[in-house]
Amino acid sequence: MTSYCFLDRFPVEILHILFNYIPIPELYYNLYNVSDYINAILIHYSISLINLKSFLQYHVDFICHHIKPDQIISLKLFDDIDNNGQSELFFSHFHIEQFTQLQSLTLINIENTFLEFILPNLNRLNHLRSFSFDTTEDYRMINKDYRLRFTQSTSILLNTCTNLLSQLKQLTLYNVQEMTLKSLSCLHHLKISECSTTELKRICSEIPQLKSFNACLQGDPIYIKDLSSLSNLTWLILKIDVFKNQFLSMNFIEEFLPNLFQLKHFEFQANYGDDFDDGKRWEKLTKSLITFNFKFKLRYLFESLNSFRTSFWLEEKHWFVVYNNGDLYTIPRFVPIQLNINIPLSIMSNSSNHTIFYENITKLIVSTEIFNENHYFPNVKILKMNCLVSIEKLSHIINLNEVKHLILSSQNSVRMFLLILPVMPLFNELTITGYLVPVLIQELQNNIIKQIRILNLRFCYFEKESISKTLCHIFPCIEYLNVSLINSTEDIVFFTKQLKYLLNASFGMNSLFKKDKNKNCQELQMSIDKKYTCQIVHSLNYNTLSFVHIWNTEHFEGMARICLFDLLPIELLQMIFSYFLAHEIFLSFIDVSDYVNATLLSYAAYQLDLKLIEKSQLNSFFYCIRPEQIISLTLSHDNDTSHLSIYFLSIFRLEQFIRLRSITFIDIKYELIESIFNNLHKLSQLRSLSFDIENIKYKYEIFNIDFPAKLNQLNSFLFSVFVQILPHLKRVHLNNGDLLKSISLPHLHHLKLKKCSLNQLEAIFQHTPQLKSLDVCLRFENQFSQIVLSSVQLIRLNLTIENYSVSINQLEQLLLNLPYLKHFEVNANGRNLADGQQWQILTRNLITFNFKFNTNLDLNERTLHSFRTPYWLEEKHWFVAYQNNCLFTVSRIASIHMIISSSTYVYTTAPNITYVNESITKLTIEAIPTQNQIRYTHIEILNLQCSISHEELISIIDLRQVKHLFILSLVDLLKLMPFEQLLPRICKLTILNDLTMDMIKQIRYYQFEQIRELDISLNYENKNYIMKKIVYVFPFIERISYRNYLHSIQDMFRFIYGFEHLRSTYFYTYLIFPNIARNIYRNPEFPIDISWQFVEDNDFLYHIFSSSNCRQINRSIKVSVRLTFTIEILICRHLFIIFRCCNQLKIFIGYNN
C-alpha cells in the first residue's frame, strides 16, 4: 500500500460523491489499499446500495471480505435462475441483525429457508424504514404454489415484526390479504403486485395518509372510485390486469382522478378499455400533472392521434404518444427496450420525430430479413438473430458499433458469425443454444476468437469431450462462462483447467447434488485448481436443477486497476474539476486515461492562479489549455511569481480570453498596466475584478522622479478604464472607494474595499442599487460620525472599523437602515458592545452574526450572562467567548491567534470549550496556564516564548499539526526530540535569539531534514563558522531569512554559500547600494531590470530582476555566480534584500584573492 496518492487531495465529501457513481465491486477492487487516506474513507463510507442482482459470486465473496455490515444503508437480495446462490453466500458471512444502519431492505424470490431466519430478526433493525418483499413473474410461472409460500412468509412477518411495520414509511408486498393495515400508521409509500379491488377499498379506508400508491388491480372496476379518499397522493401508478367480461372506460377514471388535488405524477396501464384514445378528455384530467404516462391495449384505434397533437401535448407538456401493434403508449416511458422485428414495423406517433422511440431500444430480435430500412436503432446493445441477414442490410437499421452481446438461435444465424465479428468492435458476449454448438464449431473450424470474454451456453450437453476442448480452443480468453445444463463435474474441472483467464463460471445440473451437498462441494473443490472456490446451490425455487458456481479468488490480488474516472459521466467529472484550480486539475488528472484527457481538453471553466503555480508546471500546462477555456485568471507579480505572469502574457494576449468572467491582479507591474487595462473592455463576459492600486511595482529609474505626479496620472488613467468596464461587473474588489464614488454600478452585487471613508461609502451606496454583499474596512474622519447607510438589497455585510471607538447605538442605527440584512460580521473597538440583550433585539432577523470586539475594559464571567439566554444558545446557536480583552463569537471569527500565559483563562457560553479550540490555528505560549482548559488540536503556527519540556507541550497541544515553529534558542530543538516523530508536518523554523558559537557546538552533529524554510539572526563576529554548520544542520533549506544587517553584497553571497536546494533568501541592511546593478554584474549577456514598489508613506520595495535565460556567468569579479536571480530592497526603517535563484539551478560561489 502506498501512503499517498493524488486522490488524497480530495475532501471526503467529494470522494463520497464519486463513490456513489461507482459500482461497489469496482470501487473496492480499485481503491482498496491505494492509500491510508482512501482506506480510512472506505472503512467509514456508508454504502447506499448493495444489489446482489448485479453481482456475480466472485463479487459477493470479495465484497463480503472488505465491508462491514453496519456500512450498508440499502440491501437488495435477489435469487432467480440467472442469479442464484448469492443470498446463501452473502449470509454465510453475515447475519441480518448485524446491519444496524440498514434503512431499506428488498427481498425478491428469496427461499423460505432464508426467510425463516431473516424475517423474525427484522425488529432489531431500528433504522429500517423501507421494506420490499415480492416475487417476479418468472418465479410465479415456475412455482405454482407461490401464493401459499407468500402467505406463510407474511404470517411470520405479521407475528414477529409488529414494531417494524409501525415504523415503516415505504412498503412493497405481493399482496395484503389477511393483513392488518391499521398498524402501518407511518406508511407513506405502498406498492402491491396483486391487489383486488376489495383490498383496494380497505387500503383507502385504513391508510389514508399515503403519498404514493403503486398497484396492479384485479376485480370489479367500480371500486376504483375509492381512490378519491387518498387525498394526500402525489404519485399514483395503476396497472389494471383483467376485469372479467368488462371493459374499463374513461368514465371510471373521471370519477376519481379530479378528486386527487395533490396528485402530480400519474401512470396508468390497462389491458383493454374504451375511449382511451381521446387526447382531449385526457387533457382536461391532466392539466395539473407534472408527469403522465400510460399504456393501453386497444381493440381498435377509434380516434386518430390528432387529439394528441395539440399544443398542450407537444409544446406545454412535451408528452409524446405512439401507437404500435395494438398498443397506445407514451414514450420514452413505455418504449419497449426489447423489440422483435418479425413483421414490417409500423409506428404512428403524435410527433413527426420518431427518434425517441428508436433510441430507447437496447435489445433487438431479428426474425425476418424483410424490414423497413427507414427505421434505425442507434443504441442496440443486445442483438438476437433468428435468421440470416446480410451484414450490409443489417447495418442499415442497426448501429453495429454499439452491440456488445450477440445471441444466435438458428443454424442460419450461426453462419453469419464470422461475417459480423469485424463490424462489432464492442462485441464481447456470445449466447448460443446447445444444439447449435456443433454447427458453430464447424463454421469456425480453426479460427481463434479472442474478442469473446463472456460465453453463455443454453441447455448444452457435452456428449463428446472434443466439443468442450474445441470450444476452449476457439474462445481462449473467456472470463465468464455460463452453462445452463451440463453432464458431469468432469466437464466443470476440464473448463477450469483449459480456460486460464476464467474468473467466474456457473453450471446448471440435474438434482445430482441435492443430497450430501457439502460433501460434493468438498470433492469438487479438491478436483479443481486451488485458486478457485466453488459453491453448490440446490434451489427450492427451481426443483429440477442444482447450480455449481466457481470463481477465481486470486484474481483480485493481481488484478490491474481500471481508471474509475472512466466510469463517471462527463458532467460529474466537470463538477469535480470545479473544486480545483487549473494547475491542480492537470497535476492530478493529466494522462490518467484517454477519457479523462478528452474531458480535460473539452472542459471550459478553468480557474488559473499564477501565484500558486510553478514554472515547470506552467510550461506543460500551456500545451494543454486554450485561452477560451479559462473563466478565472489571477496574475501575480509578487516576489516568487512575477516571471510567470510576464511569461504568460508573452504567450497569450488578454483579449484571447473570450470567456473570462473573473480577473485578479496582485502586485502588478507599472509598465504592464496600460497594456492590460486598455484591453479589459474587450472581455465581454467579464463580471468580476480584483485590483489593489497600492501594490503596483515601479521601475527603478522612477525613484528619482516626482512620484505623486506619477500616481495622479495613474489614477486618472484607471478612472477612465473603470468608467468603461465597472458598470457591467457584478463583483468588484479594490483597495479603496475613491474611484467608485462617481461611477454608476447598476449591476454590482458584491463589493469589497480594503479601506473606505464613510463619505465615500455613502456615495457608493447611491450608485449601487443591486448591491447584495459588502466587505469593507471603514475609516472615520472624525469621532462623531453617524453611520447612515440605507439599502433594501443588502443581505450580507462584513464590517471592520478602524481608528474609531464605535458604540452599540451607532451599529443599531446602521442595522435599522438595512431591513433585509441576513448575514452580519463586525470587527471593531468599543466600550459598550458587550450587551447581549441589546444585540438580541438588533439581530432577530439575522441568519448568521459574528463579531470580534476589542475593549480596554477588564471583563469577566458575568459579562457573558446576557449571551446565555435561550435566544443565543437554543434558537440561534450563537456562542460567545472572552479572552485577553477580546469578546468574540466562536462559530467563525474566534481569534485564530491566541496568546496564553500563566493567567490565561477563556470564558465562553459554548457548551464545550472545544468549540473555541476548533478556530485557533496560531498559538503563542508565554507561559503554561495554571488553569489550562483546552488541548489545542488545530495549531499550525506555534510560538514558544518560554522554555518548556515536550511532555508539558504535548499535554496542551497536538504537535502533529504544527507546520511553523518559533523557538527562543536553537538549543531548544533538543527538547523536542525525536523531532521528526514529534512534529511530522514541520517545514518552517524561526529562531528568535541570535545564533551563537555555544548553540552551534551543542547541535552541530544533528540534522533536521524536514525544515525547508529558516528564519534566523546570527552573531556577526562568528558568521563564517556558524553558517558553515547551519548548512549541515539544515541540509534541505529552500528559503532562508537573515535578520542580520547586511554590510556588503559580499556578505550576501557568503550567507547563501552551500545551500544546494536554496530558492530564495532575505537580508536586512543599514546601507543603500546606489550602484547595486553594476556591483551585481551588469553586462549585455546578463541584463538586469530594476524596479520598485510604492508601499505606504515613504516606504518602497526595490526589485532587481535578471531577465537572462539562466546563462552561465563565469567571469571573475568580486563574486563568481552561476545563476539567474532577483534582488529586492525594502527601504523603511531598515533595508531588506531578497535573493532568489532559479529552482533548477545550484549556486556556486567562490572568492578572488
KOLDRENPA-241209 format. One record per residue (C-alpha): residue in one letter; x, y, z. Coordinates in steps of 0.02 Angstrom, whole numbers, plus 50000, padded with zeros to 5 digits. Example, Ala and Ser with C-alpha at 12.3 -4.5 7.8 and 13.67 -1.06 7.14 Angstrom:
BEGIN
A506154977550390
S506844994750357
! end
This chain:
BEGIN
M500005000050000
T500625017449959
S500495030850091
Y499885044349969
C499025045849801
F498275060349705
L496535055449769
D497155060549942
R496975078549882
F495085076449875
P493995080850025
V492955066750097
E491345074350033
I491935074049852
L492555056249866
H490855051049933
I490035058749779
L491235048849669
F490915032749765
N489045034449738
Y489295033249549
I490435018149551
P489795000149570
I490304993349739
P491384978949672
E492334990849557
L492525003249698
Y493364991049818
Y494364981849685
N495164997849625
L495305008849780
Y495604997149925
N497434998849982
V497775013349864
S498235024150015
D497935025350201
Y496795040250174
I495695031050048
N495625015550158
A495035026050306
I493645033450199
L493125016550129
I493015009250304
H491795022850358
Y490895025250193
S489025022550206
I488615011050059
S487005017349985
L486555000849899
I487124982749891
N486134974649750
L486534956149733
K485564955249570
S487024964249486
F488364953649573
L489204937549523
Q489824925149652
Y491584931649648
H490934949449675
V489954943849828
D491414934249902
F492634948649882
I491454961949946
C490984951850100
H492824951450149
H493034970350134
I491464978550201
K490654979250371
P488784976150383
D488504992450478
Q489095002050323
I487614996450218
I486115008150203
S485114998650072
L485154979950032
K484334970349889
L484314951349892
F483764943349729
D483774924949679
D483244918449510
I483884905849384
D485244918049325
N485644924849498
N485544910349619
G486604906649769
Q487124924749802
S485994926449953
E486624910050025
L488424915550000
F488074932850070
F487284926050228
S488694913850255
H489684929450304
F488364939950393
H486784939050498
I485364950850458
E485394958650633
Q487184964750602
F486544977750479
T486234990450613
Q486165005550496
L485064997350366
Q483655008750307
S483004999050158
L482844980150129
T482214971649971
L481894952749962
I481424945649792
N481154926949758
I482024922549922
E481764904649980
N480774901350137
T482284893250220
F483144910250220
L481564919850259
E481344909750418
F482894917350495
I482804934550408
L481024939850446
P480974936350634
N482524947250659
L481954962450564
N481314970250725
R483124972650777
L483444984450632
N482965000750716
H483345011550565
L482365001350438
R481055012250353
S480825003550186
F480414985150160
S480054975949996
F479524957749991
D478974951549821
T479154938849680
T479424940649493
E478294934349354
D479574921049302
Y479624914849481
R477734913549488
M477684903949324
I478934890949388
N478254889649565
K476384886749558
D476244886749748
Y476984904249762
R475384911149843
L475494898249983
R477344902150010
F477004920650016
T475574918550139
Q476684908250255
S478054921350250
T476824935550277
S476174926550430
I477944926150502
L478124944550464
L476494949250549
N476814938650703
T478614944250736
C478804961750663
T477404972350730
N478624985850786
L479434985950615
L477774988150524
S477285002850633
Q478885012550588
L478945008850401
K478755023250279
Q478875012650122
L478194995050094
T478134983349943
L477184966749953
Y476474954249833
N474764956249912
V473974961850076
Q472704948050100
E472314944250283
M473494958150335
T473044971350464
L473374988250385
K472994999950530
S474684996150607
L475505004850458
S475245021750538
C476845029750469
L476715022450294
H476845034950150
H477285023850002
L476425007249961
K476674995349815
I475594979749790
S475964967549649
E474254959149655
C472824969049730
S470984965249717
T469804979949714
T469104973549879
E470824975549956
L470944992549872
K469394998049966
R470204992650129
I471835001450088
C470935017750051
S469995016450214
E471415011250331
I472945020250259
P472265037150202
Q473945045850233
L474775037750082
K475765049449970
S476165036749835
F475245021049783
N475775008049655
A474634993249623
C474134980149496
L472234979349515
Q471094964549483
G469214964249507
D467694975049476
P468194992349411
I466765000549503
Y467825001049662
I469185011449581
K468235026849632
D468765023349812
L470465030449765
S469675047649789
S469885045549977
L471785045449960
S471815064349957
N473675065650002
L474275056249849
T475595064849745
W476105049349647
L474925035849579
I475395020649473
L473985009049420
K474024993349315
I472334985549284
D472564967449235
V470914958749195
F469124963249228
K468034948549188
N466784951849049
Q467054970549068
F467984984248982
L468674998849075
S468135015649010
M468665033649036
N467115036149145
F467925026349287
I469495037149278
E468475053149277
E467615047849438
F469175048049547
L470605057449461
P469885075149477
N469715072449666
L471575069349692
F472015087749708
Q473835085049761
L474235072249627
K475735077149520
H476295060649441
F475115047949365
E475495031749272
F474115020549205
Q474095003749114
A472584993749057
N472384978148952
Y470784983248866
G469694998348876
D468615010748784
D468875029248747
F470715029248799
D471255036348632
D470375052848665
G471755065448695
K470545079648731
R469735070648878
W471455066348947
E471965084548929
K470555090149044
L471055077249176
T472935080249175
K473185099149168
S473915099849344
L475075084649323
I476955085849303
T477135068449227
F475825057449145
N476205040549066
F475025027249001
K474965010948904
F473345003748836
K472964988548730
L471584994148613
R470454983348507
Y470284997548383
L471025014848368
F469355023848354
E470165040948355
S471695045748254
L473145052948354
N472645070648307
S471905073548480
F473655070748549
R474455083148428
T473845099048513
S474995112148588
F474535105348760
W475345088448722
L476795093748612
E477315111048675
E476655113648850
K476895096148922
H478075088148795
W477125071748810
F477365060548659
V476215046048611
V476475030848498
Y475275017848427
N476095001348378
N475394983648359
G473784987448456
D474674996548597
L474455015148632
Y475785021948749
T476835036848799
I478675037548761
P480015036148819
R479235028148974
F478425013348885
V479575011448737
P479964992748738
I481814990448772
Q481634974048675
L480874973848502
N480554958748389
I480634962548205
N479594948348135
I478454958748026
P478724975747948
L478704988548089
S477255000948085
I477285015748203
M476055030148223
S476535044748333
N475885061848383
S477605068448339
S478435068148169
N480085063748253
H480195045248297
T481985045648364
I481425044448546
F480655027648506
Y482165020748414
E483465027448537
N482705017848683
I482785000648603
T484284991548678
K483834973648630
L483314969248454
I482694952248393
V482834950048206
S481654936448144
T481444941847964
E482544948647828
I481124959547766
F481064975947858
N480904994447829
E482645001647811
N481975018947859
H481985012948039
Y483665014848127
F484115008748303
P485695017748364
N485845010548541
V485604991748524
K486714982648649
I485974965148631
L485624957848460
K484704941348439
M484754933648266
N483384921148221
C483774921348036
L485124925047909
V485264943247857
S486634951447756
I487824962447854
E487534976847735
K485664976047759
L485824974147947
S486964989247962
H485614999847880
I484454997948029
I485684994948174
N487215004048238
L488304988448249
N489684998248335
E488644998148496
V488214979548502
K489034970348647
H488024954248658
L487544942748514
I486264928648531
L486244915248396
S484664904648393
S484614896648221
Q485774887348105
N485634901347977
S486134914448104
V487684904348154
R488324905647976
M488454924547990
F489544924248146
L491234926748061
L490504939947947
I489764950248088
L491274949148203
P492354962748119
V490954975648113
M490534974648300
P492074981448393
L491244980848565
F490564963248544
N491214952648690
E489744941548743
L489024926848647
T487484916648689
I487064900948591
T485824886748612
G486654869948648
Y486144860548492
L486944874048385
V488664872148465
P489234858648341
V488624869748199
L489614884348267
I491174873648288
Q491034867648109
E490774885448047
L492274892348142
Q493414877448112
N495184882948157
N494794901148198
I495304908148368
I494104921648433
K494964931648571
Q493634945048568
I492364934648665
R492514936348856
I490784930148907
L490074913948840
N488304907948880
L487814890248827
R485974885948844
F485474867748875
C487124861048812
Y487524842648841
F489364839248805
E489204821548742
K490954822048671
E492474828848761
S493084835248594
I491674848248591
S492174856348756
K494014855248705
T493654863848539
L492634877448624
C494094881348740
H495244882048589
I494104893648489
F493714905148636
P495334905348739
C495014922048827
I493384917648912
E493224926149083
Y491404922249121
L490614905649075
N488784900949099
V488174883449052
S486344880949093
L486434861849087
I487994851149094
N488304832449106
S489544829949247
T490824837649363
E492194831249245
D491654844249118
I491744857649253
V493524852549300
F494014852349117
F493414870249089
T494344876849241
K495954869049178
Q495804874548997
L495174892449018
K496644901149100
Y495774918149108
L494194911349190
L493544922349332
N491784916149361
A490804901049299
S489054894549332
F488424877149284
G486674870049294
M486494851549332
N485104839649374
S484714835949556
L486314825849574
F486914837149715
K485284837949810
K485944825649939
D487614827450027
K487864844849957
N489334848950072
K490214832650033
N490014835049846
C490644852749861
Q492214847049954
E492564833549824
L492384846049682
Q493474858749773
M494854845849784
S494704842049598
I494914859849535
D496374871849545
K496644879149719
K496444896949652
Y494584893149628
T493214892549758
C491624882749723
Q489844883549787
I488414871149758
V486644877749768
H485074867449764
S483624879549750
L481884875049807
N481284888149684
Y481964877949538
N481684859949591
T482404851449439
L484114859549445
S485624861649555
F486914875149518
V488794874749533
H489694891549546
I491574893349533
W492594909249548
N494414914349550
T494924921149721
E496704925449670
H496124936749530
F495874951649647
E497654951949710
G498464953149539
M497064962149450
A497534977649353
R496614992749419
I495475001249294
C495265020049289
L493745023449396
F493545040649320
D493115032149156
L491525025949241
L490955043649281
P489895054449165
I490735069949095
E489565081149194
L490165073649358
L492005074949309
Q491745093149267
M490885095849434
I492425088349519
F493565099649418
S492605114849482
Y493305111549657
F495105113849598
L496205126849517
A496825123649340
H498585117949387
E497885106349521
I496725098449392
F498165094949273
L499325088849410
S498015076649469
F497145070949310
I498285072749158
D498625055949074
V497535046449198
S496625039549046
D496155044248868
Y494375047748925
V494945059649062
N496165068148943
A494755071148820
T493705078448961
L495145090049010
L495265096348832
S493405099948822
Y493215107448997
A492865126048981
A492875132649160
Y494695132749215
Q495225144349356
L497055148949333
D498035156749476
L499835160749427
K500265164849608
L500155146449653
I500935138249502
E502735133049469
K503655137449309
S503905118949269
Q502035116249284
L501645131449178
N502585125149025
S501645108749016
F500035117449060
F500125129148909
Y500205114348791
C498545107748854
I497445122948876
R496685136248766
P496305154148823
E494445152048789
Q494385137848918
I494865149549063
I493485158449159
S494525164949306
L496285172049299
T497465178249435
L499025187549377
S500355189749511
H501995199349507
D502495195849685
N504235190349736
D504065172249681
T502935172749529
S503235188949434
H504195180049296
L502735167949270
S501485181849236
I502685190349115
Y502975173749028
F501105170549024
L500715187448946
S502075184748816
I501165169148756
F499355174948765
R498505191548733
L497205196348860
E495845198448728
Q496025179848685
F495155175248849
I493435177448774
R492535167648911
L493445175749057
R492235180249197
S493445184849336
I495165192949339
T496285196849489
F497885207249489
I499165205249629
D500705216749638
I500525221249455
K502005229649367
Y501785247749318
E502405245249141
L501075231949110
I499575241649174
E499175251449017
S499285236348900
I498205225649016
F496875238049068
N496645245148893
N496045227948839
L494865224048983
H493375231248890
K493605217748756
L493165204148882
S491285204248855
Q490925190848986
L491985198749124
R490955200549283
S492245201249423
L493795212149451
S495045212349595
F496435225349595
D497465234449728
I498185250749662
E499375252349810
N500315236449765
I500935242149595
K502785239349559
Y503765253449476
K505385253749377
Y506945257849474
E507275273649374
I505625281149432
F506335282949606
N507085299849562
I505545307349480
D504035315749554
F503095300749619
P501475309649672
A501265316349496
K501515298949426
L500225292049547
N498945305349497
Q499225301149314
L498925282749352
N497315286549448
S496655296749301
F497025282549181
L496195269549293
F494655280349317
S494425281549128
V494545262549117
F493395259349266
V492045270749196
Q492025259449043
I492055242049124
L491385243249302
P489555246449255
H489505228749182
L490255219849332
K489385210249470
R490875208349587
V492255221149625
H493715220849748
L494755236749757
N495955244949878
N494855260049915
G493215267949867
D493885284249798
L493745279249615
L491995272049637
K491095286549717
S490575294349550
I490365278749441
S488665271049410
L488665252449455
P486915246249410
H487365227649407
L488555226749555
H488075213149681
H489675210649781
L490915224149835
K492495222649939
L493525237849987
K495175236950082
K494865254250153
C493495266950129
S492925282950213
L491145284650272
N490795298550146
Q491455287950003
L490375273250056
E488805283950066
A489135289949889
I489435272249827
F487765266649901
Q486905279549790
H487625271349633
T487385252749679
P485515248849681
Q485815229849667
L487185228149800
K486895212249899
S488565209249984
L489815221750057
D491515218450137
V492315234750192
C493595241850312
L492835258450364
R493865273450417
F493065288150506
E493555306150475
N493025311850649
Q492465304750816
F490645309850800
S490185302050633
Q488505293750613
I488395277950506
V486935281850391
L486875268550254
S485235263050180
S484895248150065
V483425236650033
Q484515224349935
L485995221350052
I485915204150132
R487735201650185
L488885214150273
N490665211150334
L491195226950425
T492885231650501
I493025248550587
E494755256050612
N495405271350707
Y493745273650795
S492875267650953
V491125263350896
S489595262251007
I488175249951000
N486985264250963
Q487925268350803
L487855250050748
E485995249850791
Q485725264750676
L486635255450538
L485615239450556
L483935248450561
N484275255150386
L484675237750317
P482995228750337
Y483445213650228
L485155210150303
K485365191550342
H487225189550373
F488215201850479
E490035201250532
V490865215350627
N492625218350693
A492775234250796
N493405242850953
G492155249451078
R491615250951259
N489775246151275
L489715232251145
A489575217551268
D487685218951285
G486855202651237
Q485095209151268
Q485315223951152
W486105212951017
Q484645200851035
I483445214850986
L484535220250839
T484895202950766
R483225193950769
N483095193650579
L484885188150550
I485385170550498
T487225172450545
F488015185150662
N489865185250703
F490875198350795
K492565202250870
F492565216850991
N494175223251067
T493955232951228
N495065240851358
L493875235651495
D494315220751603
L492775209751579
N492415193351669
E491235178551677
R489735189651720
T489975198951557
L489345183551465
H487705181751563
S486735191951435
F487345179851300
R486685164351390
T484835166651355
P483835153651255
Y483905165751108
W485805164251096
L486035146051147
E484485136951082
E483645147450948
K485185154450858
H486575142950921
W487745157950931
F489135155251058
V490215169051131
A491925168951215
Y493015181551307
Q494905181051322
N496275194151337
N495115209351324
C494295202251169
L492465197151156
F492085186151005
T490925173250931
V491675155950918
S490705149750767
R491865157650642
I492845172850697
A493585165350854
S495325172850863
I496415161850754
H497915168350851
M497855165551039
I499175171051165
I499205161251326
S500125164551488
S500055158251665
S498475168451700
T497575164651537
Y495775159151556
V494415158051424
Y492615161951469
T491315155351348
T489465151951328
A489835136851217
P489305120051288
N491085113851270
I492745123051272
T493255113251116
Y492125124951015
V493425138451044
N494865126751007
E494245122450832
S494575140050766
I496315142750838
T497715139150715
K499085150250786
L499645149450968
T500935159651065
I501445152251233
E502185164751356
A501935152551500
I500935136951540
P499225142251609
T498955137451790
Q497165132551744
N497305125451570
Q495585121751494
I495995117151315
R497055104851221
Y497385113851057
T497195101650913
H497245112950759
I498835123050787
E499845125850629
I500945140150693
L501705138250866
N502715152050950
L503645146451107
Q504115161751207
C504675151751357
S505675136351398
I504545121151404
S504785102351402
H503995092151264
E502985082551394
E502155098851450
L501925103951270
I501085087751219
S499865089451363
I499125105351290
I499485104251101
D499335091450962
L501065094350890
R500695083550739
Q499785098150656
V501175111150679
K501975117450517
H502895133050578
L503835133350743
F504555148450836
I505855144750971
L506965156051076
S508585146651053
L509245133950928
V509625122551075
D507765121551113
L507625109350970
L508485096351079
K506975096951196
L505875091351053
M506735075151010
P506375063850920
F505995078850810
E505275070250655
Q504095059550757
L503525073450872
L503235086350734
P502965076350573
R502235091150473
I503515104350523
C504305113350374
K504715130950437
L505775136050586
T506045153350662
I507405155550795
L507075171650891
N508755174350975
D510445176250889
L511375160450847
T512985159050947
M514515147950945
D513905138951101
M512245134551021
I513075128050863
K514285117250961
Q512845108851055
I511865104750900
R513185102950764
Y513005083950749
Y511115084150724
Q510185085950560
F508395092050533
E507945086750357
Q506115091850371
I506495110450380
R506285119350214
E506165137450275
L507295145250405
D507195162350488
I508725166750594
S509905180250654
L511705176250698
N513205182750789
Y514105192850657
E515835190150729
N515745171350703
K514655171750549
N515775161050437
Y515905146650561
I514065147550607
M513465147450427
K514575132650383
K513745122450522
I511985128550482
V512165121350307
Y512495104250386
V511135105250520
F509795110550393
P510305102250229
F508685104450130
I508355123050154
E507415131250009
R507105148350087
I508125157050219
S507875174050303
Y509265183050394
R508765196350519
N510575202350523
Y511045218850447
L511975216250285
H513635225750275
S514045222050094
I513495212449941
Q514945200549975
D514125195850141
M512525192250050
F513365178949942
R514335172250090
F512715168850183
I511975158150044
Y513515147750006
G513235128950023
F511335128050018
E511075116749867
H509165117549869
L509025136249901
R507685145749805
S507645162549895
T508475171850038
Y508115188050130
F509285200650213
Y509145216750312
T510385230750286
Y510775247950352
L511525252650183
I510865258550016
F511835251949867
P511715265849736
N512715255749610
I511925239249651
A511595234749469
R513445237349425
N514025227949578
I512955212849541
Y513665212349364
R512845222449228
N513305217349052
P512385213148889
E512465194548921
F511675196249091
P510365210149080
I509605216849240
D507935225649265
I507745236649418
S506025241349483
W505215247349643
Q503525247249725
F502695261049824
V502005253449983
E501425266850103
D502025284150156
N503905283950122
D504105265150110
F504735257349948
L505105239649891
Y506515237949765
H506685223849638
I508195218949537
F507735205349416
S508865196349294
S507955193349131
S509285181949060
N508815164049018
C509905155949150
R511545159449057
Q513115154049146
I514205168549205
N515995163149241
R516955179549239
S517975184149390
I517275198749485
K517075200949671
V515965185649670
S515775172449535
V513975166349519
R513115153749405
L511255157649420
T509795168649373
F509225179249519
T508125192949587
I508595205149725
E507325216149813
I507675230349934
L506375237150054
I506765254750115
C505865258850276
R506705258750446
H507975246450380
L508385239350211
F507805222350158
I508605212350018
I507875196749939
F508955184849838
R508095171149738
C508865158549620
C508015147849490
N507305131849562
Q508265120249448
L509995128149472
K511305126449606
I512365140849671
F514255140549651
I515135154349745
G516995157449760
Y518065172149810
N519545180349725
N521105184349823
! end
